[in-house]
Amino acid sequence: MIQTILRGGVAGAAGTTVLNAVTYADMALRGRPASEAPSEVVDKVAHDVGHPVPGEGETRDNRVTGIAALTGIGVGCATGVAVAVLRGVGIRMPWWLGGIVTGALAMAGADLPMARLGVSDPRTWSAVDWTSDVVPHLIYGTVTYGILTASDCHPSDCHH
């Protein structure tokens, strides 16, 4: 089980790195700003649980931004672990479907809290907004699931 958790965490971390690279490349190409939604989620959750992020002004803003980025990394790693555990109990899909499902799980982990807290309403997003969210998550899912399945061997090739 420990090996499954570690493999999932590593796969999720790799997927998260690629997701971030794709997102930053999109920002660089289109000149768009970073989304404020992750920071708003962190701010709302911290306030709602009675532990607001300390500090004032720019110092506090920087802390919230850092916590939001770490939370995104956590969601990516946790999704990798969840998918690795599911594979470990026998839920296995073709790589392409596994990539889509893994990306969708990570996207839900990011977008559902935003919607639930009223930070953003995906029903109002434009096609460009959806593309900016879906494409990096699908690439995340493909990389993460690909890493999880890379060490699979065909039964006729396994020599255990």
N, C-alpha and C positions, 0 to 999 in steps of 0.2 A: 504494500500500500504506500509506503514512504516513497518508493521509486516512482510510482504512478503520480503521486502528488508533485514530486520534484520535476518529473518529465513535463507534466502539465504546466507547472509554473514557468519553466524555461521556455516551453513552446509559446505560452501566453506573453512572456516578456519579449520574445523575438517578434511575435505578431504585433505587439504594442509599439515596438521600435519602428516597424515598417509603417504602421498606421500613422504614427507621428511624422515620419518622413514624408509620407504622401500628403498629409495635412499641411505641413510647413511648405512643401513644394507648391501646393495649391495657393497658399497665402502669398508666396513669392511671385508666382506667375500672374495671379490676378490682382495683386496689391491689396488684398482684403485683410481686415484686421482679424485677430484671434477672437474666438467666441467668448463672450463674457458669461455665458450660461453656466459653465462648470464652477466658476467662482461664486456666482449667485446661489447655486445649489449648496455649496459649502457654507456660505454665509447664513443661509436660511436654516440649514440643518444644525449648525453650531448654535445659532440663536434659539431654535426650537427645543434643543436638548438642555438649554440653560448654561451653555459654555461658549459664549461669544468669543470669536477670535480676538486676542488682546492687541493693544496698540492703537495708534491713531494715524490718520492720513496715509501717506505713501508706505510707511512701515507696515501698517495693518494690511493695506491692499496687497503688498508684496507677499505677506504671509498667506493671505487667502489664495492668491494665485499659485503659490507653491503647494499648498495643501490640495488645491484642485488638481494640479498636475499629478501629484502623488496618488490621489484618489483614482485618476484615470489609469495610472499604471497598475494600481491594485485591482481595478475592474478587469483589466486585460489579463493579468496573471491569474486572478480567480476564475475567469471564464476558461482559461486554458486548463486549470486544475479540474473544474467541473466536467469539461468535455473528456479529459483523460480518465476520470473516475467512471463516467458513463461508458466509455469504451472498455474499461476494465471489467464492467459487469455485463458486457456483451452487446451493448448498443453501438453497432458499427455501421457506417455508411460508406458509400463510394466517396472518394476524395472530394469530388466536385460538390456533392450534396453536403458532406461534412463541413466543407468550407463555407457554404452558404448558411447552414444552421449555426455554425460557430460564430460567424460574423453577425448573424441576427441576434444571437444571445448577447454578444458584447454590446451591440447597438441598443438592445432593450435595457441592458444594465446602465447605460449612459443616459438614454432618452426618457425612460419611464420616471426616474426621479425628477427630472426637469419638468415633465408634464404634471406629475402628481403634486409638485410644490408650486405650480403656477408660474414657473420661471420662463417656460416656453411652451407653446401649443403647436405640436407638429401638424395639426389639422390646418394651420394657417401658413405653413411653409410653402415657399415657391419650389418649382422644379429644380432650380439651381441650389436652393437650400438642401433639398432632399439628396441631390447628387453629391453635394459636399459632405453629407453625412454617410450615405450608403456606400459610396466607392471606397473610402478608407476602411470601413468596417468589413466589406467583402474581401478586401485584400488582407486585412487582419485575419479573417476567418480562414482564408486559403493558406496563408503562411502557417498559422497556428495548427490547423488540422493536418496540413502537409507534414509538419515536423512530427506531430503525434503518430502519423502513419508511416513515416519514412523508415522506421526500423522494423516494420511488419515484414514478415517473409511469407512467401507462398508456401503452403504446407509441403509441397514436393521439394522445396529448396531448403527447408529447415533441417538442421542436423543437430538435434538436442540429445 
